[in-house]
Amino acid sequence: MRIFTPAELRRMVFDVATVALGAGLTAGLVHIVAILLIPIYANNDAFARLSQLGPINATIPLPDAGAPQARLFPYLDPTVAAAFCRYDLRDGPVRVKAPIARYEFSSISFHTRRGQIFYALTDRAATQNALEALVVTDKQLRAIAARDSEDEAPRELRVVSATNEGFVMMRSLSQQPNQLAEAEERVKGLNCAAEPQPR
């Protein structure tokens, strides 16, 4: 039976540790890449599920958390009313307006085709009891900005979408169970209206 010297034992331990560390790093990298690629190849993402419920630029309330249709949207909060509208910027910008209540939390979030949030507003940003924004592509923004007056800053909020397709989600909190109906009516006021292509 061969007896290893301390130097040989150290080298063997170092070799085994190096192989184990390399295998762990490779497995971790493969895992991260797989997680990042899943949304790209997923067929039933948020946009696809929302597409089943209605046409572009139409305001569609999400079902209550306890409703049978809610299985399409897991983890709905029973105290929050929500509605959405999908948009397509190929034909022109989309103006989004959402009413808010003075003392109830409301928000609108802007999502890309893949569901990533790229902008959000809460009721704190409201003017005249409404949230309003113009969703545009980068090219549309340049065309609109070229017509702006140099003496006066634009008063509207312009949100640049990285994708032509996407959706806007409005949420409104009901602090008491008997206020949910009011929150549901509020989110139905979300409006997404197409505007002419800027030239």
N, C-alpha and C positions, 0 to 999 in steps of 0.2 A: 504494500500500500504506500503510495507516494505521499510525502508530507510537503505541503506548500510552504514556501517562505512567506514572511509577512509582506514583502513587496509584491509577490505574486497574488496573494490574497487581496491586497488593496487594489491591484490592477483588475482582478476579476470582479470585485464589487463595483469598481468604477465602470467597467464595461457593461455590467448588468443594469446599473443605475442609468447609464447613458441610453441604452436600448429602451428601458422602461419610460424614461422621460421623453424620448423621441416618439414612442408609440402613443403616449398620453397627449402630447402636443398635436400629433397628426389627427388623432381621434377627436380632440377638441376643435381643431380647425374644420374638419369635415362636418362636425355637428353644427357649428356656427354657420358655415356656408349653406348647409341644408335648410336651416331655419330661415335664412335670408332669402332663399330661392322659393320657398313654399308659396308666399303670396303671389309671386310672378306666375306660377303654374297652376294656382288654384282656380278651378272653374266656378265654384259657388262662393265667390267673395261677396263682400257687402254690396258692391255696385250691382252685381248680378242678381242678388236677392231683392234689392230695391227695384230693379228693372221689371220684375214680375208684378209689381204692385200698381204701376201706372206709367203714363207717358212723361216725356221730358217737359220741364217747366210747370208741371202740375204739382200742387201741394197735396201731399198724402200723409195723413196721420198714421203713426205706428200704433199697432194694437195695444190694449192694456196688457200688463204683465201676466194676468191670469187668463187671457183669451187663448183659444186654441191656435190662432194664427201666430201667437207670440213665439212658437217653437222655431220660427224662422230667425228670430232675433233673441238669442239667449241672453240672460243677465239683464233684462229690462228692469228698471227700478219702478216699483209700484207707486211711488210718490212723485214721479216725473212724467209729464206728458211730453210727447215728442212728435214732430212731423218733419218731413224732408221734401226736397224737390231736387230732381236731377237736372243737370244743365249740359248743353253742348255749345261750345263757343265758336264752332266753325262758321255759323251763320251770323255771328255778332255777339257783343257783350250781353251780359244778363244783369239786370238790376234786381237786387234782393232787398225786400223790406219786411220787417218783422215788428209787430206791435208788442209793447211790453206793459206790464202793470207797475205802478209806482213802488209798491213794497214787496213784490214777489220776484224772486230770482229768475231770470231768463237769459239764455245765451244762444248764439248761432255759431256754428263751426263750418268751415269750408274744407271739403275733402277732395283729394285727387281721385282719379279713376280707380286707383288701387286702395283707396280708403284712408290714406294718410292725411292727417289734419295739417293744413298749411297756413291757416289763419283762424282766429276765433275772436268773438266779441261778447261781452256780457252787457247786462242792462246798465252798467255804469257808464258805458260809452254812448248811451242813447241820447238823441236830441228830439224834442217834441214827442216824447213817449213812443219812440220807434228807433229800431236799429236799421241802418240803410247802408248798402255798399254796392259798388259796381264791380262785377267779376269780369276780368279781361285777360286776354293773352298778352304776352310781352309786345307783340307787333301791334295789337289794338291799342295798348297803352301809349305807344309812341305816336300813333296817328291821332289819338285824342289829345295828348300833351302838346302836339304841334299846333293845335287850334286854341290852346289856352292863352288867355291874356297874360302878358308879361308883367302887368301892373298889379294883378290880383291873383292870389294863390287859389287853387281849386278848392271848393268847399266840400266836394263829395269824397268819400273814402273809396279808393280804387284798389282792389285786391287782385293781384296777378296770380293766375293759375298756371301751374307748370304743364297741365294736361288740358286738352280740349274738352274732355268729358270729366264730370265729377258730380258731386252733390253737396247740398247745403242742408245741415241738420239744425233744427231749432228745438231747444228743450226749455221747459218751464216747470219750476218746482211748485208743488202744492204743499204748504206747510201743515195743513190739516186735511184729513181724509175727505171732508165735505167741500174742499176747495179744488179737488181734482177736476171736476167738470169745468170750472172756470179756466184752469190751466189748459185743458183740452181745447176749449174755444179759442184761447189765446194763440196756441200753436197753429190752429187752422187758419189764422190770419197771415201766416208766412206767405209771401208772394215773390215769385221768380218770373220776371218778365223779360223776354228777349228784346233787344234794341237793335236798330239798324247797324250794319257793319260800318265802322268809321272809315272815312276816305281821306 
